[in-house]
Amino acid sequence: MSELNVSGKHKVITFYKNFVKEYPYLYPSLRYPNDKPVDEDASIANAKNVSLGGKYVPAGDSDLSMRGNLTIGGFEKRFEEAFSVKCQIHFKKNGKWVKTGPKYDEMTLASASKLLKEEDCDLIEL
């Protein structure tokens, strides 16, 4: 099980690609507190600053390391605490996006991705 490191210096699209590479049946959607999606070309630090109303917070102060044994709900919570940006994990079934919800939020990232593969969900392609 490999470790995924997220830094404020990363672009959102880089985070998405690295996440999907590790968990190919899960997709992290970053959103501001007003529920608008974060621009994929923005850095995570920039998204954090926008989320905090333009208040400058050094990018080096926030980073997150995780392994596949972290629950989906735990990852979403830790991401928001570190970066002040909501992260909602989704999967795709029959071409439709679905939020993970209670059934999956207590599962680890690795086990949820494996189960979604077994349930014939769609492989995420970026």
N, C-alpha and C positions, 0 to 999 in steps of 0.2 A: 504494500500500500504506500503510494508516494505522498509527499507533502505538497500542498499548494500554498504558495505565498502570495499575498495580495498587498500591494503598497499603494499609497496615495499617488505615487509617481506614475503608476500604470495607466494607460488609456483604458477606457471602459471596454472597447472592443478587444483589447488584449486580454483583459480579465475574462470576458465571455469565452474567448477561444481557449484559454488555458483551462477554464472550468469544464467546458464541454469535452475537451480532450480527456480529462480525468473521469468525467461522469457523462458519457455520451447520450444518455436518455433524459438528462436533466438540463434545464436552461435557467440561468439566473437573470431576472429582469430587475434592473435598477430604476428606482423611481424617487422623485423628490417628495417631500411631505405633502404637496398639493396633488400628488398622484400622476404628475406629468413624467414621461420617460426621460431618462438622462441621455443626452447626446452621446452616441458611441465614440465620437472623436474626442470627447472631453477627457481630461484626466480625472481620476477618482478624487484627487485633492480639489480640483476645480468644482466638481459636483458637490463635494462637502462644503466648500465655501458658499456656493449658491444656496445649498440647503440651509445654511446657517444665516441666510440673509445678507451675504456678502462679507461677513466677518472673516478676516484672514486667520487661518489656522495653518501652521507649517505642515507640509506634507509628511515630513519625517516623523512627526509625532504619532502617526497612525499607520499601523500595518497589522496584518492578520495572517497567521499561519494556521493551516488546518489539514487534517487527515480525513480519510474516508469514514472513520469511526465516529465522526461528529454527526449528531442528528440534523436533519434538515431544519427543524425549528430552532435548534441551537445555533446553527450557522446563520440563519436569517437574523437572529437576535444579536449575535456577536458582530455581524457585518454592520448593522445599524448603529451599534454602540461605538464601533471603531471609526466609522466614516459619516455618520449622521445622514445616511441615505438608505432608504428602504430597499431590501433585496427580497423579492418574492420568487421562489423556485417554481418553475412550471415544467410540464412535460407535454408531449404532443401525441394525441391518439386519433387515428383516422383523419389526420390533417388539421385537427382542432387543438388549440392551446388550452390547457387545463392547469389551474393552480393545484399545488400538491395537497393542501388541506390536511385535516386531522389524521386520515389514514396513513399518510406518508410522513408527516411532520415529526413523528416519534421514531421513524426509521433512520438509520444512518444513511449518509449520502451514497456510500458504496452499495449497501443492500437495496436501497430504493432504485438505484439505476439498474441493478441486476434484475429486480422484480419487474420493472417496467419493460425490460427486454423480454422477459418470459411472458409478459402479458401482451406481447406483440405491439407495443407502442412504437412510435416513429423514432428513428435515429435522428438526433439533432444535427443539422448540417449548417455551418456558418460560411 
